[in-house]
Amino acid sequence: MLPWNDPNRRSWKRVPVSLAALLTALTIAVTPAAATTIDTPTRASASAASASASASAVSSGWNNYSCKPSAAHPRPVVLVHGTFGNAVDNWLGLAPYLVNRGYCVFSLDYGQLPGVPLFYGLGPIDASAAQLATYVDTVLAATGAAEADLVGHSQGGMMPRHYLKFLGGAAKVNALVGIAPDNHGTTLLGLTRLLPYFPGARDLLTEATPGLADQVAGSPFLTRLNEGGDTVPGVRYTVIATRYDQVVTPYRSQFLTGPGVRNVLLQDLCPVDLSDHVAIGLLDRVAFHEVANALDPARATPTTCASVVG
């Protein structure tokens, strides 16, 4: 038996998490009947909870369309959730963090599949990018700003690159900050390499959950996205990654190359930070501090383990 602290043992402990995520996505997507058999009170309760969370967000200045950017922070920040995430739950940590620092903060839902309630980010990513384009226009019109800054987690850190490259987003966006983004796809610790051994599995994944299929390393979507370079002129890019990411693997595939790029490994800032793919986006204040630095580099302060109390 491997010692408890053997790195190989720790890697194998992460495999079930990734496999469970993949299988859960397939199950949800291919059983719409089961997804729509939620009884009315349960559906109503879920809707009420979502409405309550949204109302709370507005009252705290998040998703408040009367918010006007200040001279110190002249651009609104649009938060882009990850796969299975939504406009509220993905940002319960970061949104208040930025609001408290004087930013106008907004977030959207995107990529919902017909017959699949509650879960977002599963639709075709090019269509999700079009939804982002519309939302950014709405935010700019409401705030009167000429440009926005985008901060995304996981798929939400990669999907905006399609908007920037193909949908005219570069003219409306100053900076993109990706937290654990799957910029070059993921192998899910090699699990996607097993797809050829299961006849029909790849087609099922593509048809049932196109948003997941688009994120597999080497997919047609990612090939087109990354052709000719990772970046577009005029946009600043920051990638914040963790070496303990068990979803976007290998973690260095998250990094971008090109002008205006800054790639950050969380453990270079705080060696004892053990955040994984989920924690880095949901609750890691070391990562949050680095997001704030990326949004306002002129006022950046060093990010260290002590940033958790900042």
C-alpha positions as CSV (number, residue, x, y, z in Angstrom):
1,M,0.0,0.0,0.0
2,L,1.2,3.5,-0.9
3,P,2.2,5.7,2.1
4,W,-0.5,8.3,2.9
5,N,1.7,11.2,1.7
6,D,2.8,9.5,-1.5
7,P,2.0,11.9,-4.4
8,N,0.8,9.0,-6.6
9,R,-1.8,8.2,-3.9
10,R,-3.0,11.7,-3.8
11,S,-3.4,11.7,-7.6
12,W,-5.5,8.6,-7.6
13,K,-7.7,10.1,-4.9
14,R,-8.6,12.9,-7.4
15,V,-9.5,10.5,-10.2
16,P,-13.0,9.6,-8.8
17,V,-13.8,13.3,-8.5
18,S,-13.1,13.9,-12.1
19,L,-14.8,10.7,-13.3
20,A,-17.8,11.6,-11.2
21,A,-18.0,15.0,-12.8
22,L,-17.9,13.5,-16.3
23,L,-20.5,10.8,-15.5
24,T,-22.8,13.3,-13.7
25,A,-22.8,15.5,-16.7
26,L,-23.6,12.6,-19.0
27,T,-26.4,11.4,-16.7
28,I,-28.0,14.8,-16.4
29,A,-27.8,15.5,-20.1
30,V,-29.1,12.2,-21.5
31,T,-32.0,11.9,-19.0
32,P,-34.0,15.0,-19.5
33,A,-37.2,13.2,-18.5
34,A,-35.6,12.6,-15.1
35,A,-34.5,16.2,-14.9
36,T,-38.0,17.4,-15.6
37,T,-39.8,15.2,-13.1
38,I,-39.0,17.5,-10.2
39,D,-42.3,18.2,-8.5
40,T,-43.7,21.7,-8.6
41,P,-43.0,22.6,-4.9
42,T,-39.4,21.5,-5.3
43,R,-39.0,23.6,-8.5
44,A,-40.8,26.5,-6.8
45,S,-38.4,26.3,-3.8
46,A,-35.4,26.3,-6.1
47,S,-36.7,29.3,-8.0
48,A,-37.5,31.1,-4.7
49,A,-34.0,30.4,-3.4
50,S,-32.4,31.7,-6.6
51,A,-34.6,34.8,-6.5
52,S,-33.6,35.4,-2.9
53,A,-29.9,35.0,-3.7
54,S,-30.3,37.4,-6.6
55,A,-32.1,40.0,-4.5
56,S,-29.4,39.7,-1.8
57,A,-26.7,40.3,-4.5
58,V,-28.5,43.4,-5.8
59,S,-28.9,44.8,-2.3
60,S,-25.2,44.5,-1.7
61,G,-24.3,46.3,-4.9
62,W,-23.7,43.2,-7.0
63,N,-25.8,43.0,-10.2
64,N,-27.0,46.5,-9.3
65,Y,-27.7,48.2,-12.6
66,S,-27.8,51.6,-11.0
67,C,-24.1,51.2,-10.0
68,K,-21.9,53.8,-11.8
69,P,-18.1,53.1,-12.0
70,S,-15.9,55.4,-10.0
71,A,-12.8,57.3,-11.2
72,A,-10.7,54.8,-9.3
73,H,-12.4,51.8,-10.9
74,P,-13.8,53.1,-14.2
75,R,-14.8,49.8,-15.7
76,P,-17.5,47.4,-14.6
77,V,-16.4,43.8,-13.8
78,V,-18.4,41.0,-15.4
79,L,-18.0,37.6,-13.7
80,V,-18.4,34.5,-15.9
81,H,-19.2,31.3,-14.0
82,G,-17.8,27.8,-14.9
83,T,-19.4,24.6,-16.0
84,F,-22.3,23.5,-13.7
85,G,-22.1,27.0,-12.1
86,N,-24.5,29.9,-12.1
87,A,-24.5,33.7,-11.8
88,V,-24.9,33.6,-8.0
89,D,-23.3,30.5,-6.4
90,N,-20.0,30.7,-8.3
91,W,-19.4,34.2,-7.0
92,L,-20.5,34.2,-3.3
93,G,-16.9,34.9,-2.3
94,L,-15.4,37.0,-5.1
95,A,-18.3,39.3,-5.9
96,P,-18.6,40.8,-2.4
97,Y,-14.8,41.0,-2.2
98,L,-14.8,43.2,-5.3
99,V,-17.9,45.2,-4.4
100,N,-16.3,46.1,-1.0
101,R,-13.3,47.4,-3.0
102,G,-15.5,49.8,-4.9
103,Y,-16.1,47.9,-8.2
104,C,-19.4,47.7,-10.0
105,V,-19.9,43.9,-10.3
106,F,-22.2,42.0,-12.5
107,S,-22.7,38.3,-13.4
108,L,-24.7,36.3,-15.9
109,D,-26.1,32.8,-16.4
110,Y,-25.2,31.2,-19.8
111,G,-25.2,27.8,-21.6
112,Q,-28.4,26.2,-20.2
113,L,-29.6,23.2,-22.1
114,P,-33.3,22.6,-22.7
115,G,-34.8,20.3,-20.1
116,V,-31.8,20.6,-17.8
117,P,-32.8,22.9,-14.9
118,L,-30.4,24.5,-12.4
119,F,-27.2,23.7,-14.2
120,Y,-25.5,26.1,-16.6
121,G,-22.4,26.1,-18.9
122,L,-23.4,22.9,-20.7
123,G,-24.4,24.4,-24.1
124,P,-22.2,24.9,-27.1
125,I,-19.5,27.3,-26.1
126,D,-19.7,29.5,-29.2
127,A,-23.4,30.1,-28.4
128,S,-22.5,30.9,-24.7
129,A,-19.9,33.4,-26.0
130,A,-22.7,35.1,-27.9
131,Q,-24.8,35.3,-24.7
132,L,-21.8,36.9,-23.0
133,A,-21.5,39.5,-25.8
134,T,-25.1,40.5,-25.3
135,Y,-24.7,40.7,-21.6
136,V,-21.6,42.9,-21.8
137,D,-23.5,45.3,-24.1
138,T,-26.2,45.5,-21.5
139,V,-23.8,46.2,-18.7
140,L,-21.9,48.9,-20.7
141,A,-25.2,50.6,-21.6
142,A,-26.4,50.6,-18.0
143,T,-23.1,51.9,-16.5
144,G,-22.1,54.2,-19.3
145,A,-18.6,52.7,-19.4
146,A,-16.8,52.3,-22.7
147,E,-15.1,49.0,-21.6
148,A,-15.6,46.2,-19.1
149,D,-13.2,43.8,-17.4
150,L,-14.0,40.1,-17.4
151,V,-13.2,37.6,-14.6
152,G,-14.0,33.9,-15.3
153,H,-13.7,30.6,-13.5
154,S,-12.9,27.4,-15.4
155,Q,-14.9,27.4,-18.6
156,G,-15.8,31.0,-17.7
157,G,-12.1,32.0,-18.0
158,M,-11.7,30.4,-21.4
159,M,-15.1,31.0,-23.1
160,P,-14.7,34.8,-23.2
161,R,-11.7,34.3,-25.5
162,H,-14.1,33.3,-28.2
163,Y,-16.0,36.5,-27.6
164,L,-12.8,38.5,-27.8
165,K,-11.5,36.8,-30.9
166,F,-14.6,36.2,-33.1
167,L,-17.5,38.4,-31.8
168,G,-15.9,41.8,-31.5
169,G,-15.3,41.7,-27.8
170,A,-11.7,43.0,-28.0
171,A,-13.1,46.5,-28.6
172,K,-15.2,46.4,-25.5
173,V,-13.0,44.6,-23.0
174,N,-9.9,45.9,-21.2
175,A,-8.8,42.8,-19.4
176,L,-9.6,39.1,-19.0
177,V,-8.7,37.3,-15.8
178,G,-9.0,33.6,-15.9
179,I,-9.2,31.6,-12.7
180,A,-8.2,28.0,-13.4
181,P,-9.3,28.4,-17.1
182,D,-9.2,25.4,-19.5
183,N,-7.6,27.5,-22.2
184,H,-6.2,24.5,-24.0
185,G,-8.7,21.9,-22.9
186,T,-8.4,19.2,-20.3
187,T,-7.7,15.5,-20.2
188,L,-9.4,15.1,-16.8
189,L,-6.3,13.3,-15.5
190,G,-6.2,11.3,-18.7
191,L,-9.9,10.1,-18.5
192,T,-10.8,11.7,-21.9
193,R,-8.2,9.4,-23.5
194,L,-10.5,6.5,-22.6
195,L,-13.3,7.8,-24.8
196,P,-12.1,6.0,-28.0
197,Y,-12.4,2.7,-26.1
198,F,-16.1,3.1,-25.5
199,P,-18.0,3.0,-28.8
200,G,-20.4,6.0,-29.1
201,A,-19.1,7.7,-25.9
202,R,-17.6,10.7,-27.7
203,D,-20.7,11.2,-29.9
204,L,-22.9,10.9,-26.8
205,L,-20.8,13.5,-25.0
206,T,-20.9,15.9,-28.0
207,E,-24.7,15.5,-28.6
208,A,-25.8,15.5,-25.0
209,T,-23.4,18.1,-23.4
210,P,-21.7,20.0,-26.2
211,G,-20.2,22.5,-23.6
212,L,-18.3,19.6,-22.1
213,A,-17.2,18.2,-25.5
214,D,-15.9,21.6,-26.5
215,Q,-13.6,21.5,-23.5
216,V,-11.9,18.3,-24.2
217,A,-8.2,18.8,-25.3
218,G,-8.0,18.8,-29.0
219,S,-11.7,19.5,-29.7
220,P,-12.6,21.3,-32.9
221,F,-13.7,24.3,-30.8
222,L,-10.4,24.7,-29.0
223,T,-8.4,24.0,-32.2
224,R,-10.1,27.0,-33.8
225,L,-9.9,29.1,-30.7
226,N,-6.2,28.7,-30.4
227,E,-5.2,28.8,-34.0
228,G,-3.0,31.8,-34.8
229,G,-2.2,32.6,-31.2
230,D,-3.8,32.7,-27.8
231,T,-4.5,36.4,-27.5
232,V,-5.9,39.3,-29.4
233,P,-4.4,42.8,-29.4
234,G,-5.6,45.4,-27.0
235,V,-6.6,43.1,-24.2
236,R,-4.6,42.3,-21.0
237,Y,-4.7,38.6,-20.0
238,T,-4.1,37.2,-16.5
239,V,-4.3,33.4,-15.7
240,I,-4.3,32.3,-12.1
241,A,-3.8,28.5,-11.7
242,T,-3.2,26.0,-8.9
243,R,-0.9,23.1,-9.2
244,Y,-3.6,21.0,-7.3
245,D,-6.1,21.4,-10.1
246,Q,-7.8,18.0,-10.6
247,V,-10.1,19.1,-13.4
248,V,-8.1,21.1,-15.8
249,T,-5.1,18.9,-16.3
250,P,-2.2,19.3,-16.8
251,Y,-2.5,22.6,-14.9
252,R,0.1,24.3,-17.1
253,S,-2.2,23.9,-20.1
254,Q,-4.2,26.8,-18.6
255,F,-1.4,29.3,-19.3
256,L,-1.5,31.6,-22.3
257,T,1.3,32.9,-24.5
258,G,1.4,36.2,-26.3
259,P,1.6,40.0,-25.7
260,G,-0.1,41.3,-22.6
261,V,-0.2,38.0,-20.8
262,R,0.7,37.3,-17.1
263,N,0.6,33.7,-15.9
264,V,0.4,33.2,-12.2
265,L,0.8,29.9,-10.2
266,L,-0.9,30.3,-6.9
267,Q,1.7,28.3,-5.0
268,D,4.4,30.8,-6.2
269,L,2.5,33.4,-4.2
270,C,1.7,31.2,-1.2
271,P,3.5,27.8,-1.1
272,V,1.1,26.4,1.5
273,D,-2.1,27.2,-0.5
274,L,-3.7,23.8,-1.2
275,S,-6.7,25.1,-3.2
276,D,-8.0,22.8,-5.9
277,H,-10.0,23.6,-9.1
278,V,-13.2,24.5,-7.2
279,A,-11.7,26.3,-4.1
280,I,-9.5,28.7,-6.1
281,G,-12.6,30.2,-7.7
282,L,-15.0,30.0,-4.8
283,L,-13.2,31.0,-1.6
284,D,-9.4,31.5,-2.0
285,R,-8.7,35.0,-0.9
286,V,-5.1,34.7,-2.0
287,A,-6.5,34.2,-5.6
288,F,-9.0,37.0,-5.0
289,H,-6.2,39.4,-4.1
290,E,-4.4,38.6,-7.3
291,V,-7.6,39.2,-9.2
292,A,-7.8,42.7,-7.7
293,N,-4.2,43.2,-8.7
294,A,-5.0,42.2,-12.3
295,L,-8.0,44.5,-12.4
296,D,-6.0,47.5,-11.1
297,P,-2.2,46.9,-11.8
298,A,-1.3,50.5,-11.1
299,R,-2.4,50.0,-7.4
300,A,-1.3,46.3,-7.1
301,T,0.3,45.2,-3.9
302,P,2.2,42.0,-3.3
303,T,0.1,38.8,-3.0
304,T,1.3,36.5,-0.2
305,C,-0.2,34.0,2.2
306,A,-1.1,37.0,4.4
307,S,-3.5,38.2,1.7
308,V,-6.2,35.9,3.2
309,V,-6.8,38.6,5.8
310,G,-6.8,41.5,3.3
